Amino acid sequence: MNNFIEELRWRGKLQDVMPGTEALLQQEQVTAYIGFDPTADSLHVGSLVQIILMMRLQKAGHKPIALIGGATGMIGDPSGKSEERNLLNADQLQQNVEGVQKQLSQFLDFTPGPNAAVLLNNYDWYKQMGLLDFMREVGKHLTVNYMMAKDSVSRRMEAGGLSFTEFSYQLIQGYDFYYLYKNHGCKLQMGGSDQWGNITAGTELIRRIGGGEGFALTIPLITKSDGTKFGKSEGGNIWLDPTKTSPYQFYQFWLNISDEEASQYIYLFSFSSQEEILALLDQQKNKPEARELQQALAQEMTLLVHGINALESAKAATDFLFGKGGIQNRSLKEPWFDEVRKTVPGAQVERALFSSGVSVAQLLTDIQVFPSKAELKRMVQGGGLKINEQKIENPDQILTLQDLIEDEFLLIQKGKKNYFVVEVINSK
């Protein structure tokens, strides 16, 4: 088996590790788990950190368990949170569980075999357990002093307190580890560094209830170079669900990260070897304008999450919007153009308007690309307005049917990155 810990170490992806964990992973096939709370019906790009950790574990010859928190999702984990989360109703929670389960199934290998992945839901062992049973079998084994000493609890207490519901989270997550240890031979729990307290609560229950030994491993939490939460853009979370974040938007997220972020993320997310990564870093250093690291991450991550067809569409849409190849020589009837239309603003205009001719100024103010003709004129004077990749020199220029791409579209470019698609439709 590959040295899983050593790979995490050279990738800079090892935060805390319980003594004996590395030796255990080298001497036997280990079953390990990571929990995913179903707070939404889709995971987001931040979840890829844990997903890829499990994929690396499986590639190293070990057995991963992906645990859906159908029960813990009803409570909410206080770790890393400044306030209590809103509780979900049963129908919403079930919808979220199903969505998360479906996504996790595409990343891990569930083919029958010695290290086949397992997908479980902790609600399955809590739904038959009563409160008094839980208190007698689990609650008596950890003292309040022990639980209060956890960073995730003490920070919230200093900030104003937390409810008993959230306080009980570490006890429930700890029991998950014990249950998986007892029923699935799971000896290792992994997670982000903010989970260390919850994970070690599990190792303590394994020792006190079962007289066994559990192990723990965490990886660093990832933030963007400006200190904000990783996985968010101006539009909010970058989701793995293509209906929430299109493959084009997902691809663009990686293309637009900073050089500093790319230098960090290439180690964390890419499955490339150390030598390949070092070569990419050299290329980036010698020719930063080519953005080789961003390109590599965008391609690898989009392929992993959305597949080859979505990757090709995202690349084609990017080439179209950013001027590679020329739109006059591209067919807009291809599926990739749907990505453009989903991503950028647009408007429909009746064909009769172009039959008689319409000025640039009139069209673009009517469809609110510009709030006024005065602002449009300033953009034209600054050389920042293009239609179909052609710079507009005169706001009174007349557009006719002959200016349409494939007799149907106009592509407006306002500044460097703001696009607008005009679709011409037949008059009713």
C-alpha positions in Angstrom: 0.0 0.0 0.0 1.1 3.6 -0.7 2.2 5.7 2.3 -1.0 7.7 2.7 0.3 9.9 5.5 3.5 10.7 3.6 1.5 11.9 0.6 -0.6 14.2 2.8 2.6 15.5 4.4 4.4 16.5 1.1 1.1 18.0 -0.1 0.9 20.1 3.0 -2.4 18.5 3.8 -1.7 17.1 7.3 -2.7 19.1 10.4 -3.1 16.9 13.4 -2.6 13.1 13.6 -3.0 10.9 16.6 0.1 8.9 17.6 0.2 5.5 16.0 -2.0 6.5 13.0 0.8 6.4 10.5 2.1 3.0 11.7 -1.4 1.6 11.6 -1.9 2.7 8.0 1.4 1.2 6.9 0.8 -2.2 8.5 -2.8 -3.0 7.5 -5.7 -2.0 5.4 -7.6 0.5 7.4 -11.3 1.5 7.3 -11.7 5.2 7.8 -14.6 7.6 7.6 -15.5 11.2 7.0 -18.9 12.7 7.9 -20.9 15.0 5.7 -23.8 17.0 7.2 -26.7 17.5 4.7 -27.2 21.2 5.3 -28.2 21.6 1.6 -29.2 19.3 -1.2 -25.8 19.7 -2.8 -22.2 19.7 -1.6 -20.0 22.7 -2.6 -16.5 23.1 -3.8 -15.3 23.3 -0.2 -16.5 19.7 0.3 -14.0 18.6 -2.4 -11.3 18.9 0.2 -12.8 16.0 2.2 -14.0 14.1 -0.9 -10.5 14.1 -2.4 -9.0 13.1 1.0 -11.2 10.0 0.8 -10.3 9.3 -2.8 -6.6 9.5 -1.9 -7.2 7.1 1.0 -8.9 4.6 -1.3 -6.2 4.9 -3.9 -3.6 4.1 -1.2 -5.4 0.8 -0.7 -7.6 1.6 2.3 -11.4 1.4 2.7 -13.4 4.7 2.9 -16.8 5.2 4.6 -18.8 8.3 3.6 -21.2 9.0 6.4 -24.2 11.1 5.7 -25.4 12.9 8.9 -29.1 12.3 8.5 -29.3 12.5 12.3 -26.6 15.0 13.2 -27.9 17.2 10.4 -31.0 17.7 12.6 -28.9 19.3 15.2 -26.0 21.3 13.7 -22.3 21.2 14.4 -21.1 24.2 16.5 -17.5 23.7 15.2 -16.3 26.8 13.4 -19.8 28.5 13.8 -20.4 31.8 15.5 -24.2 31.2 15.9 -26.6 28.3 15.9 -27.9 27.1 12.6 -31.6 27.0 11.7 -33.0 23.5 12.1 -34.3 21.8 8.9 -37.7 20.2 8.7 -37.9 16.4 8.0 -38.8 16.8 4.3 -36.1 19.2 3.5 -33.5 17.1 5.4 -34.5 14.0 3.5 -34.2 15.9 0.2 -30.7 17.1 1.2 -29.6 13.6 2.3 -30.6 12.1 -1.1 -28.8 14.9 -3.0 -25.6 14.5 -1.0 -25.7 10.7 -1.3 -26.0 10.9 -5.1 -23.1 13.2 -5.3 -20.8 11.2 -3.1 -21.5 8.1 -5.2 -19.8 9.6 -8.2 -16.4 10.1 -6.6 -15.7 6.9 -4.7 -15.3 3.3 -6.1 -18.1 1.2 -4.8 -17.2 -1.8 -6.9 -17.2 -5.0 -4.7 -13.7 -5.7 -3.4 -11.6 -5.5 -0.3 -11.5 -1.7 -0.2 -14.8 -0.9 -1.8 -16.3 2.3 -0.5 -19.3 2.3 1.8 -22.1 4.9 2.0 -24.0 5.1 5.3 -26.5 7.4 7.0 -26.2 7.8 10.8 -30.0 8.2 11.1 -30.3 4.5 10.5 -28.9 3.7 13.9 -30.4 6.6 15.8 -34.0 6.3 14.6 -34.6 3.3 16.9 -32.7 4.7 19.9 -34.6 6.5 22.6 -33.3 9.4 24.6 -33.0 7.5 27.8 -31.1 4.6 26.0 -28.7 7.1 24.6 -28.1 8.8 28.0 -27.4 5.4 29.7 -25.3 3.9 26.9 -23.4 6.9 25.7 -23.9 10.0 27.8 -22.5 8.6 31.1 -19.1 7.9 29.5 -18.0 11.5 28.9 -17.9 14.1 31.6 -19.2 17.7 31.1 -15.7 18.9 32.0 -14.3 16.9 29.2 -16.8 18.2 26.7 -16.5 21.8 27.9 -12.7 21.7 27.3 -13.2 21.3 23.5 -12.2 24.4 21.5 -15.4 24.3 19.5 -17.4 24.5 22.7 -15.3 26.9 24.7 -15.2 29.5 21.9 -18.9 29.5 21.6 -19.3 29.8 25.4 -17.0 32.8 25.3 -19.1 34.3 22.5 -22.3 34.1 24.3 -23.1 30.4 24.8 -24.7 27.6 22.8 -27.8 25.5 23.2 -27.8 22.0 24.8 -28.8 20.8 21.3 -25.5 21.9 19.8 -23.6 21.0 23.0 -24.7 17.4 22.5 -23.3 17.3 18.9 -19.8 16.0 19.9 -21.4 13.2 21.9 -23.5 12.1 18.9 -20.6 12.3 16.5 -18.4 10.5 19.0 -21.0 7.7 19.1 -21.0 7.5 15.3 -17.3 6.7 15.5 -17.9 4.1 18.2 -20.8 2.5 16.2 -18.7 2.3 13.0 -15.7 0.9 15.0 -18.0 -1.8 16.5 -20.0 -2.7 13.4 -17.8 -1.9 10.5 -14.3 -2.2 11.9 -13.6 1.5 11.3 -10.5 2.6 13.2 -9.8 6.0 11.8 -11.9 9.2 11.5 -10.7 12.1 9.3 -11.9 15.7 8.8 -11.0 19.3 8.9 -8.9 20.7 11.7 -12.0 22.2 13.3 -13.3 18.7 13.8 -10.4 17.6 16.1 -12.5 17.9 19.3 -15.4 15.9 17.9 -13.1 13.2 16.5 -11.2 12.7 19.7 -14.5 12.5 21.6 -15.1 9.4 19.4 -11.7 7.9 20.2 -12.5 8.4 23.9 -15.8 6.6 23.6 -14.2 3.7 21.8 -11.7 3.4 24.6 -14.2 3.8 27.5 -17.2 1.8 26.1 -15.4 -0.8 23.9 -12.0 -1.0 25.4 -10.6 -0.4 21.9 -8.4 2.1 20.2 -9.5 4.6 17.6 -7.3 7.0 15.6 -7.7 10.5 14.3 -6.4 12.6 11.4 -7.2 16.2 10.4 -6.2 18.4 7.5 -5.9 22.2 7.5 -8.9 24.4 6.9 -8.6 26.2 3.6 -9.2 29.9 3.1 -8.7 32.3 0.2 -5.8 34.6 0.0 -7.9 37.5 1.4 -8.9 35.4 4.4 -12.5 34.8 3.2 -14.1 31.4 3.1 -12.8 29.1 0.4 -15.4 28.0 -2.1 -17.4 31.2 -2.3 -17.6 33.8 -5.1 -19.4 37.0 -5.6 -22.5 35.0 -6.4 -22.3 32.8 -3.3 -21.3 29.2 -2.9 -19.7 27.2 -5.8 -21.9 24.1 -5.8 -21.2 20.7 -7.2 -24.7 20.5 -8.6 -24.6 21.8 -12.2 -28.1 23.2 -11.8 -26.9 25.5 -9.0 -23.5 26.3 -10.4 -23.1 25.6 -14.1 -20.0 23.8 -15.3 -18.8 27.0 -17.0 -19.1 28.9 -13.7 -17.3 26.1 -11.9 -14.5 26.2 -14.5 -14.3 29.9 -14.2 -14.0 29.7 -10.4 -10.7 27.9 -10.8 -9.4 30.0 -13.6 -10.0 33.2 -11.6 -8.2 32.2 -8.4 -5.0 34.2 -7.6 -1.5 32.9 -8.3 -0.9 32.5 -4.5 -4.1 30.4 -4.1 -3.3 28.3 -7.2 0.2 27.5 -5.8 -1.5 26.2 -2.6 -4.5 24.5 -4.2 -2.6 22.5 -6.8 -1.1 20.5 -3.9 -4.4 20.0 -2.2 -6.7 19.2 -5.1 -4.7 17.8 -8.0 -3.9 14.1 -8.3 -0.7 15.0 -10.2 2.6 13.7 -8.9 5.0 15.8 -6.9 7.3 16.1 -10.0 4.4 17.2 -12.2 3.3 19.8 -9.7 6.9 21.2 -9.4 7.1 21.4 -13.2 3.8 23.4 -13.3 5.1 25.7 -10.5 8.2 26.4 -12.6 6.1 27.2 -15.7 4.0 29.6 -13.6 7.1 31.3 -12.2 8.6 31.7 -15.7 5.5 32.7 -17.5 2.8 33.8 -15.0 0.6 35.4 -17.6 -0.1 32.0 -19.0 -1.8 31.0 -15.7 -0.7 27.3 -16.1 -1.7 26.4 -12.5 -5.2 27.9 -12.9 -5.7 26.1 -16.2 -4.5 22.8 -14.8 -6.8 23.1 -11.8 -9.8 24.2 -13.8 -9.5 21.3 -16.2 -8.8 18.6 -13.6 -11.5 19.7 -11.2 -14.2 20.3 -13.8 -13.5 16.9 -15.4 -13.7 15.3 -11.9 -17.0 16.9 -10.9 -18.8 17.3 -14.2 -17.2 14.9 -16.8 -15.5 15.4 -20.2 -18.5 16.7 -22.1 -19.2 19.5 -19.6 -15.5 20.3 -19.5 -15.4 20.7 -23.3 -18.5 22.9 -23.2 -17.0 25.1 -20.4 -13.7 25.5 -22.3 -15.6 26.3 -25.6 -17.8 28.9 -23.8 -14.6 30.4 -22.2 -12.9 30.6 -25.6 -16.0 32.2 -27.1 -16.3 34.8 -24.4 -12.7 35.7 -24.2 -11.9 35.8 -27.9 -10.0 32.7 -28.8 -10.8 31.6 -32.4 -13.3 34.3 -33.2 -17.1 33.9 -32.9 -17.7 34.5 -36.6 -16.1 31.1 -37.2 -17.9 29.2 -34.5 -21.4 27.7 -34.6 -23.6 28.9 -31.8 -25.9 26.0 -32.3 -23.5 23.7 -30.4 -24.4 22.7 -26.8 -21.6 24.7 -25.3 -23.4 28.0 -26.3 -26.1 27.0 -23.7 -23.4 27.6 -21.1 -22.9 31.1 -22.3 -26.6 31.9 -22.3 -27.0 30.5 -18.8 -24.1 32.4 -17.5 -24.3 35.9 -18.9 -27.3 38.3 -19.0 -29.5 38.4 -22.1 -32.5 39.8 -23.8 -34.9 38.9 -26.6 -35.6 41.5 -29.3 -38.1 41.3 -32.2 -36.7 40.8 -35.7 -38.7 43.7 -37.1 -36.4 46.1 -35.2 -33.4 44.9 -37.2 -35.3 44.8 -40.5 -35.7 48.6 -40.3 -32.4 49.2 -38.6 -31.7 50.3 -35.0 -28.8 52.4 -33.6 -26.4 50.9 -31.1 -27.3 53.6 -28.6 -31.1 52.9 -29.0 -30.8 49.1 -28.8 -28.4 49.0 -25.8 -30.3 51.5 -23.7 -33.7 49.9 -24.5 -32.5 46.5 -23.3 -30.7 48.1 -20.3 -27.1 47.1 -21.1 -26.6 50.8 -20.3 -28.8 52.9 -18.1 -28.4 56.0 -20.3 -27.0 57.0 -23.7 -24.6 59.3 -22.0 -22.9 56.4 -20.2 -22.9 54.4 -23.4 -21.1 57.2 -25.2 -18.5 57.4 -22.5 -17.8 53.7 -22.9 -17.5 54.1 -26.6 -15.1 57.0 -26.3 -13.0 54.9 -23.9 -12.9 52.0 -26.5 -14.7 49.6 -24.1 -17.7 48.6 -26.2 -17.7 45.7 -28.7 -20.4 44.0 -30.6 -19.6 40.6 -32.1 -15.9 41.2 -31.2 -15.9 44.4 -33.2 -15.1 47.7 -31.4 -17.8 50.3 -31.7 -16.5 53.7 -32.7 -19.9 55.5 -33.2 -22.9 55.0 -30.8 -25.2 56.0 -33.7 -24.0 53.1 -35.9 -27.0 51.3 -37.4 -27.4 47.5 -36.8 -29.4 45.4 -39.3 -30.1 41.8 -39.9 -26.8 41.5 -41.7 -25.0 42.1 -38.3 -26.6 39.1 -36.6 -24.5 35.9 -36.0 -26.3 33.0 -37.6 -29.2 35.3 -38.2 -30.1 35.2 -34.5 -27.6 36.6 -32.0 -25.5 39.6 -31.0 -22.8 39.4 -28.4 -22.3 42.6 -26.5 -19.0 43.1 -24.6 -19.0 46.0 -22.1 -15.5 46.4 -20.7 -13.2 43.4 -20.3 -15.5 40.9 -18.7 -19.1 42.0 -18.9 -21.1 40.2 -21.6 -24.7 40.4 -22.8 -26.4 38.1 -25.4 -29.1 39.5 -27.6 -31.4 36.9 -29.1 -33.5 38.0 -32.1 -37.0 36.4 -32.3 -39.7 36.6 -34.9 -42.4 39.1 -34.3 -45.6 37.7 -32.8 
